[in-house]
Amino acid sequence: MALRCPLCREPLIETRGDSVSLEGCARCGGVWLRREAVGAARHVSPAALAALDAQLGWSSGPAPAGKGSGGPCPGCGQAMEQRPDSLHPSLRIDVCRACAGVWLDPGELGRFRITGADRAAAAGAAGGSASAEERLLGLAWCLDIVGALLDIATDR
């Protein structure tokens, strides 16, 4: 069964960039990240981001008007909920509580990535005892564990 875009209901196209596999909508530019791809998507290079854009032709179609609000999950069909991204609180992402996938609206993948500025901010906030990359990877690891615990709790 083909996954469908929660914004415009078009079939999603599977593509790869760097070490991340994702599904994107060629019509609106939204991106579906399966739970296991969320961490890798944080580290997509600018060059890989441009390659993904070219593969999906995101600039060729009109984006739907307005930000969707908790549409159906492409992975399991359950309603998604909007919440602030843990690393970029001003970015509101759509998350599926049932399968832990993440929907990024058009243009949000670039903002979802960890950038050099994020690394510098992490280094300054932690006093420099560990590298910024180590702290960010530690945070991603902790978030993965919390997600797994939530999955276990909701399965009961």
trRosetta pair geometry for C-beta under 8 A, 3 or more apart (Angstrom, degrees):
i j d omega theta_ij theta_ji phi_ij phi_ji
2 11 4.4 -20 154 -136 139 112
2 12 7.0 171 172 39 87 69
3 11 7.1 103 74 -159 50 63
3 12 4.3 -27 91 33 101 123
3 23 5.4 42 70 150 141 167
3 32 6.2 -115 147 55 146 168
3 74 4.1 56 -174 170 107 109
3 75 6.8 -6 -119 -78 122 45
4 9 5.2 0 172 -157 123 52
4 10 6.8 159 -153 78 76 23
4 11 6.0 -53 -99 -98 67 42
4 12 6.6 -166 -105 -17 13 88
4 74 6.0 -165 60 -126 45 88
5 8 5.0 5 97 51 133 74
5 9 6.0 -86 67 -31 81 10
5 10 4.9 18 15 49 124 73
5 11 7.7 -3 -11 49 85 4
5 12 5.9 136 -58 -69 73 86
5 25 3.9 51 -89 -93 134 137
5 27 6.9 -123 9 50 165 110
5 28 6.3 134 -176 32 153 120
5 30 5.7 120 -145 58 107 127
5 32 8.0 -141 -106 -39 57 113
5 74 7.0 -6 -95 -87 22 123
6 9 7.8 33 -133 -73 15 55
6 30 7.5 -110 44 133 79 163
6 68 6.0 147 117 143 102 166
6 71 3.4 140 169 102 115 129
6 72 5.3 -173 -121 59 100 61
6 73 7.2 -9 -74 -89 131 14
6 74 6.1 -109 -39 -50 91 84
6 80 6.9 -30 -120 14 172 130
6 94 7.2 -126 68 120 154 163
6 103 5.9 -24 25 -130 132 162
7 25 7.1 -140 49 32 108 173
7 28 5.3 -87 89 69 136 172
7 30 5.6 145 9 -26 129 149
7 64 4.7 -163 166 23 112 146
7 68 5.0 -128 -96 -42 85 136
7 71 6.6 -162 -68 -5 47 166
7 105 7.1 98 -61 -125 142 86
8 25 6.5 127 45 -177 110 146
8 27 5.2 -108 88 97 155 136
8 28 5.0 157 -7 -30 130 127
8 64 5.3 -166 -66 -51 97 121
10 25 5.5 109 70 -150 112 101
10 26 7.0 -106 130 50 144 77
10 27 4.6 124 -3 3 160 133
10 28 7.5 162 25 -1 125 94
12 23 3.7 55 145 162 130 114
12 24 6.3 141 -160 61 89 16
12 25 5.7 -61 -107 -73 73 66
12 32 5.7 -23 -134 15 161 129
12 74 6.1 42 -21 -160 144 148
13 23 6.6 154 69 -157 30 69
13 24 5.8 -33 60 65 85 72
13 25 7.5 133 13 -106 85 21
13 26 5.6 47 -3 -36 134 105
13 55 7.8 -164 119 136 130 97
13 56 6.0 165 66 -116 130 89
14 21 6.8 4 -170 -178 97 97
14 22 7.6 174 -145 97 57 31
14 23 5.2 -37 -90 -97 60 80
15 21 7.6 175 91 -151 33 58
15 22 6.4 -22 65 68 77 73
15 23 7.5 126 18 -111 72 32
15 24 6.1 -27 25 17 121 111
15 52 6.0 133 116 -134 135 81
15 55 4.9 131 -139 119 145 146
15 56 6.3 -108 -12 -57 156 96
16 20 6.9 164 -152 86 63 46
16 21 5.1 -29 -98 -100 85 69
16 22 7.7 137 -100 21 36 66
17 20 5.8 -16 67 62 74 92
17 22 7.4 -27 23 23 100 109
17 44 5.7 39 112 -140 117 115
17 48 3.9 125 172 175 101 102
17 49 7.0 103 164 -71 153 32
17 51 5.7 158 -120 80 105 107
17 52 4.3 -49 -54 -59 147 108
17 55 7.9 -150 -66 13 104 140
18 40 7.2 -176 99 173 109 99
18 43 6.9 -141 130 109 157 85
18 44 5.3 -171 17 -125 135 62
18 45 5.7 134 -74 8 129 91
18 48 4.2 -35 -33 -94 92 167
19 40 5.3 -116 96 -151 89 126
19 43 7.7 0 46 86 104 116
20 33 7.9 -33 -174 -125 121 102
20 37 5.3 97 -158 -161 91 98
20 40 3.9 167 -86 121 92 115
20 41 5.0 113 -140 -75 156 61
20 43 7.8 157 -41 64 119 79
20 44 5.8 -60 20 -77 139 102
20 48 7.9 107 36 150 103 142
21 34 7.8 -6 91 27 92 116
21 37 5.9 -111 64 -101 64 130
22 31 5.5 6 161 -170 137 104
22 32 6.5 160 -173 75 83 55
22 33 5.6 -35 -120 -93 107 67
22 34 7.8 -164 -115 6 58 77
22 37 5.7 158 -80 157 79 153
22 41 6.6 77 -69 -91 132 116
22 52 7.5 21 57 -140 122 136
23 31 7.3 145 82 -160 48 56
23 32 4.4 -13 67 57 100 110
23 74 6.9 -150 87 131 138 153
24 29 7.1 -17 -177 -154 108 34
24 30 6.9 171 -153 90 65 45
24 31 4.9 -23 -102 -104 86 72
24 32 7.3 -163 -78 19 36 72
24 52 6.9 128 -32 175 157 104
24 55 8.0 105 50 93 138 101
24 56 4.5 -50 101 -103 134 154
24 58 7.3 -63 163 -74 132 106
25 28 4.9 5 107 46 131 83
25 29 6.4 -47 76 10 88 14
25 30 4.6 28 23 49 122 84
25 31 7.6 -127 12 -67 77 37
25 56 7.5 72 82 -174 26 129
26 56 4.9 -148 -98 -176 71 77
26 57 5.2 34 -157 59 98 99
26 58 7.2 -119 -143 -78 44 50
26 60 7.6 -10 171 58 87 112
26 61 6.7 93 135 0 64 137
27 61 4.3 -102 -154 128 49 162
27 62 7.8 -17 174 59 80 54
28 61 6.6 -74 -63 102 36 117
28 62 7.8 -19 -103 106 68 45
28 63 4.8 89 -152 -131 79 64
28 64 5.4 -16 -115 -4 136 88
28 105 8.0 -61 140 -163 117 69
28 106 5.3 -111 153 -57 79 119
29 53 8.0 13 -134 -127 105 79
29 56 7.1 125 -114 117 58 130
29 58 3.7 76 -105 -150 101 110
29 59 7.9 62 -81 -57 128 39
29 61 7.6 -175 -32 64 85 97
29 63 6.1 -45 28 -94 112 105
29 106 3.6 69 81 -122 112 95
29 107 6.7 44 126 -31 134 61
30 103 6.4 3 177 -176 119 93
30 104 6.4 167 -161 88 68 55
30 105 5.4 -41 -108 -133 96 35
30 106 5.6 -62 -62 -52 61 63
31 41 7.8 148 136 -140 137 140
31 103 7.4 157 82 -158 48 49
31 104 4.5 -6 57 58 97 106
31 108 7.4 -142 33 68 106 91
31 109 5.0 48 15 -63 154 121
32 74 4.7 -60 -109 50 150 147
32 75 7.1 162 -179 -44 127 89
32 101 6.4 4 -174 171 88 127
32 102 7.7 154 -158 83 45 48
32 103 5.7 -19 -103 -104 68 73
32 104 8.0 -160 -71 23 24 73
33 37 4.6 -139 -161 90 83 106
33 38 5.0 108 139 -83 131 64
33 41 5.2 -60 -113 -27 140 154
33 101 6.2 166 87 -164 56 76
33 102 4.5 -7 59 60 110 93
33 103 7.7 -167 23 -77 75 27
33 104 6.9 49 -11 -10 109 106
34 37 4.9 80 54 9 75 108
34 38 7.8 -119 92 -32 39 78
34 75 6.5 120 -109 -94 80 135
34 99 7.8 -62 -146 145 72 115
34 101 5.4 -45 -123 -108 37 103
35 38 6.2 -35 -160 -9 34 114
35 99 6.5 -134 -35 149 114 72
35 100 4.0 50 -100 97 119 107
35 101 5.7 -83 -46 -75 67 55
35 147 7.0 168 -154 154 115 144
36 39 7.9 -50 -178 25 39 98
37 40 5.5 -66 -158 48 56 111
37 41 5.7 63 146 -34 83 105
38 41 5.8 -57 -151 29 28 114
38 42 7.3 37 151 -28 59 96
38 100 7.8 -87 -21 147 143 93
38 101 7.9 -175 -58 -142 109 41
38 102 5.5 92 -105 7 110 130
39 42 5.9 -47 -166 16 37 115
39 43 7.7 10 149 -1 62 105
39 140 4.9 101 -127 179 103 129
39 144 6.7 -11 -57 -66 129 120
40 43 6.1 -72 -162 43 42 101
40 44 7.5 69 143 -56 69 79
41 44 5.8 -14 -156 -24 46 114
41 102 8.0 -143 53 70 155 130
41 109 6.8 -95 -175 -146 112 94
41 112 6.3 -8 133 117 110 127
41 113 7.3 -111 148 -88 65 69
42 87 7.4 90 -131 12 122 159
42 112 6.8 -102 -99 141 60 82
42 113 5.9 131 -163 -139 39 43
42 114 4.7 41 167 -15 95 99
42 136 7.8 -171 146 165 138 117
42 140 6.6 -138 32 -97 160 134
43 113 7.1 137 -75 -149 10 87
43 114 6.2 -10 -83 39 59 108
44 48 4.9 -125 -170 89 85 122
44 49 5.4 107 133 -64 116 85
44 52 7.5 -15 -169 -12 142 141
44 109 7.1 -11 53 166 151 107
44 113 5.5 -97 53 -102 85 118
45 48 4.6 93 54 9 82 101
45 49 6.9 -138 96 -8 43 86
46 49 5.4 -52 -147 33 33 117
46 50 6.5 34 154 -18 65 102
47 50 5.8 -53 -153 35 32 110
47 51 6.5 33 149 -19 65 105
48 51 5.4 -51 -146 37 37 114
48 52 6.3 41 153 -21 67 101
49 52 5.8 -50 -149 34 30 112
49 53 6.5 35 149 -21 61 105
49 109 6.6 172 -133 117 103 113
49 110 5.9 89 -165 -92 148 83
49 113 7.2 -64 -72 -48 134 149
50 53 5.4 -52 -151 34 34 117
50 54 6.5 33 151 -18 65 104
51 54 5.6 -53 -149 37 33 110
51 55 6.3 36 152 -22 66 105
52 55 5.7 -52 -146 34 32 112
52 56 6.3 9 163 0 66 111
52 109 7.5 -78 97 116 148 161
53 56 6.6 -71 -146 48 23 94
53 58 5.1 -74 -148 27 73 120
53 59 6.9 46 174 -22 105 97
54 57 7.4 24 -173 -71 30 49
57 60 4.4 -20 166 12 103 126
57 61 7.2 74 122 -10 98 94
58 61 7.5 -81 -161 38 33 87
58 106 7.0 154 -167 -139 116 98
63 106 4.6 -87 -122 13 133 166
64 68 7.4 41 92 -53 138 98
67 92 7.3 69 169 81 154 121
67 105 5.7 -63 -132 -81 84 170
68 71 4.7 -27 168 -25 134 118
68 94 6.9 -11 91 -63 104 147
68 103 8.0 -41 73 121 129 139
68 105 6.7 174 25 -95 92 116
69 82 6.0 -59 -141 -23 67 128
70 79 5.3 29 163 174 103 94
70 80 4.9 -161 -143 83 55 62
70 81 5.0 11 -105 -100 113 39
70 82 5.9 -96 -51 -19 83 80
70 94 6.4 176 -90 -136 39 105
71 79 7.5 -139 141 -142 13 64
71 80 6.1 3 59 35 50 108
71 94 7.0 -6 34 -154 79 158
71 103 7.5 -66 57 78 101 172
72 77 5.4 -18 -173 -153 113 50
72 78 7.2 144 -151 74 66 18
72 79 6.5 -54 -99 -94 50 47
72 80 7.3 99 176 -6 8 90
73 76 5.0 5 94 50 131 74
73 77 5.9 -46 61 10 84 11
73 78 4.9 13 11 55 126 68
73 79 7.3 -4 -21 51 88 1
73 80 5.2 126 -73 -57 79 96
73 96 3.9 60 -107 -98 135 136
73 98 6.7 -140 11 49 165 113
73 99 6.4 141 164 32 150 116
73 101 6.2 119 -161 59 110 120
73 103 7.5 -149 -125 -36 59 120
74 101 7.2 -104 56 121 86 154
74 103 6.9 125 -1 -88 107 112
75 96 6.4 -149 47 39 115 168
75 99 4.7 -124 106 85 137 160
75 101 4.6 139 -6 -12 142 154
76 96 6.5 137 37 176 109 147
76 98 5.1 -118 82 104 152 130
76 99 4.6 157 -16 -29 129 129
76 101 7.8 163 1 11 95 124
78 96 5.8 112 73 -154 106 103
78 97 7.2 -94 122 55 141 77
78 98 4.2 106 19 0 158 142
78 99 7.4 157 29 -3 120 93
80 94 4.2 57 134 172 137 101
80 95 6.1 154 -164 70 95 25
80 96 4.9 -62 -101 -76 87 68
80 103 6.0 -1 -154 15 175 124
81 94 7.1 158 77 -150 22 64
81 95 6.1 -32 64 61 74 80
81 97 6.7 28 14 -30 115 105
82 92 4.9 20 -177 171 111 111
82 93 7.1 161 -145 82 64 27
82 94 5.6 -39 -88 -92 64 65
82 95 7.8 122 -117 14 18 78
83 92 7.0 169 85 -150 14 72
83 93 6.7 -30 65 62 65 73
83 95 5.7 -30 29 15 112 124
84 88 7.9 -141 177 99 85 52
84 89 4.4 17 173 -151 136 63
84 90 7.4 32 -141 -34 107 11
84 91 6.9 105 -157 72 64 52
84 92 6.0 -50 -92 -98 50 62
84 93 7.7 67 -173 17 15 79
85 88 4.6 12 81 59 127 78
85 89 6.6 -138 64 -83 66 25
85 91 4.3 0 8 81 127 106
85 92 7.5 -139 -19 -92 80 14
85 93 5.1 77 -72 -9 89 119
85 112 6.4 -150 -124 -120 153 75
86 89 7.8 10 -145 -75 15 70
86 139 7.7 -179 130 163 125 115
86 143 6.1 -178 53 -104 170 139
87 114 6.8 -67 169 -92 162 84
87 118 6.5 25 173 -144 119 135
87 136 7.9 44 -115 -139 133 98
87 139 7.5 110 -84 124 101 143
88 91 4.2 37 107 11 112 118
88 111 6.1 -168 128 159 167 91
88 112 7.1 -131 28 -110 135 37
88 118 7.9 -67 -68 -96 94 122
91 108 6.4 126 -160 -150 115 101
91 111 5.1 166 -96 130 136 125
91 112 6.6 -177 153 -81 160 65
93 102 5.6 -4 161 -164 130 106
93 103 7.1 159 -179 72 79 54
93 104 6.1 -33 -130 -95 101 68
93 108 6.8 146 -99 166 86 146
93 112 7.1 76 -85 -100 133 115
94 102 7.0 135 79 -164 57 54
94 103 4.0 -19 72 60 115 105
94 104 7.8 -159 33 -67 85 27
94 105 7.4 92 -5 -42 111 88
95 100 7.4 -15 -173 -147 95 41
95 101 7.6 169 -152 87 52 43
95 102 5.6 -19 -102 -106 71 73
95 103 7.8 -150 -67 22 28 74
96 99 5.0 4 109 47 130 81
96 100 6.5 -74 80 -16 82 11
96 101 4.8 21 31 50 121 82
96 102 7.7 -134 12 -69 79 32
96 103 7.7 80 -31 -16 93 97
97 100 7.5 21 -151 -73 21 54
97 150 7.6 -98 -157 150 83 125
97 154 7.0 161 156 -96 99 166
98 154 7.7 -138 -114 133 47 148
100 147 5.2 87 -137 -172 139 120
100 150 7.8 130 -87 82 113 116
100 151 6.5 -48 -39 -71 130 113
104 108 3.9 -151 -174 86 95 116
104 109 5.1 112 117 -63 155 69
104 112 5.7 -72 -110 -34 140 145
105 108 5.0 82 55 -14 66 128
107 110 6.4 -47 -174 30 57 111
107 111 7.2 43 140 -7 75 110
108 111 5.4 -63 -154 46 51 109
108 112 5.7 58 148 -33 79 106
109 112 5.4 -53 -141 32 33 117
109 113 6.9 48 156 -35 62 94
110 113 6.2 -40 -160 10 31 116
114 118 4.8 -120 -158 80 71 147
114 119 6.8 83 161 -52 104 84
114 136 5.7 86 -139 -170 153 150
115 118 4.9 109 51 3 66 100
115 119 7.3 -124 104 -2 41 87
116 119 5.5 -53 -150 35 36 113
116 120 6.3 36 152 -19 68 105
117 120 5.7 -52 -146 37 33 111
117 121 6.3 34 155 -19 65 106
118 121 5.8 -55 -147 37 29 111
118 122 6.3 30 154 -19 64 106
118 132 7.8 142 117 170 64 125
118 136 7.0 77 133 -99 110 136
119 122 5.8 -56 -149 36 30 111
119 123 6.4 31 153 -21 64 106
119 132 3.8 106 -170 123 75 144
119 133 6.5 2 -130 -60 117 65
119 136 6.7 -63 -101 -27 72 140
120 123 5.7 -53 -149 34 32 112
120 124 6.4 28 155 -15 65 106
120 132 6.8 -35 -61 -89 21 163
121 124 5.9 -57 -148 39 31 108
121 125 6.1 28 157 -19 66 111
122 125 5.9 -57 -141 38 29 109
122 126 6.2 9 166 -5 65 114
122 132 4.3 117 80 -145 110 91
122 135 4.9 178 167 87 123 132
122 136 5.7 -87 -77 -56 175 91
123 126 6.6 -70 -143 44 22 97
123 128 5.7 40 -178 -92 84 70
123 131 7.3 -30 -99 -166 103 42
123 132 4.1 -60 -53 -65 92 107
123 135 7.7 176 -76 22 50 139
124 128 7.7 17 -94 -51 29 85
126 129 6.2 -102 143 31 99 88
126 130 6.7 -47 132 45 145 84
126 132 7.8 164 32 -100 126 62
126 135 5.5 -148 -29 -97 162 155
130 134 4.4 -101 161 85 113 131
130 135 5.5 136 90 -53 113 87
130 138 7.7 41 114 -12 156 141
131 134 4.5 97 58 3 82 102
131 135 7.2 -152 93 -4 45 84
132 135 5.7 -56 -150 37 35 110
132 136 6.2 31 154 -16 68 107
133 136 5.9 -57 -145 40 30 108
133 137 6.2 28 156 -16 65 108
134 137 5.8 -56 -144 40 29 109
134 138 6.2 33 154 -22 64 107
135 138 5.5 -53 -147 36 30 114
135 139 6.4 33 153 -20 64 103
136 139 5.6 -50 -148 34 33 113
136 140 6.4 34 152 -18 64 103
137 140 5.6 -51 -147 37 34 112
137 141 6.3 39 151 -22 65 104
138 141 5.6 -52 -148 35 32 114
138 142 6.4 33 153 -19 64 104
139 142 5.7 -53 -149 35 32 112
139 143 6.4 32 153 -18 65 105
140 143 5.7 -54 -147 37 32 112
140 144 6.5 37 151 -22 64 103
141 144 5.7 -52 -152 32 32 113
141 145 6.6 30 151 -18 64 103
142 145 5.7 -55 -152 35 34 110
142 146 6.4 33 152 -18 67 105
143 146 5.6 -51 -145 37 34 112
143 147 6.3 38 153 -21 64 105
144 147 5.6 -55 -150 36 30 114
144 148 6.4 31 152 -19 65 104
145 148 5.6 -52 -148 35 33 111
145 149 6.4 33 152 -19 65 105
146 149 5.7 -54 -149 37 32 112
146 150 6.4 34 152 -19 65 104
147 150 5.7 -54 -148 36 32 111
147 151 6.4 36 151 -22 64 103
148 151 5.5 -50 -151 32 34 115
148 152 6.5 35 151 -19 65 102
149 152 5.6 -51 -149 35 34 112
149 153 6.3 33 152 -19 66 107
150 153 5.6 -53 -144 38 33 112
150 154 6.2 24 159 -13 66 109
151 154 6.1 -63 -146 41 26 103
151 155 6.4 31 155 -27 63 108
152 155 5.8 -57 -150 29 29 114
152 156 7.4 33 154 -28 60 99
153 156 6.4 -52 -164 17 34 111
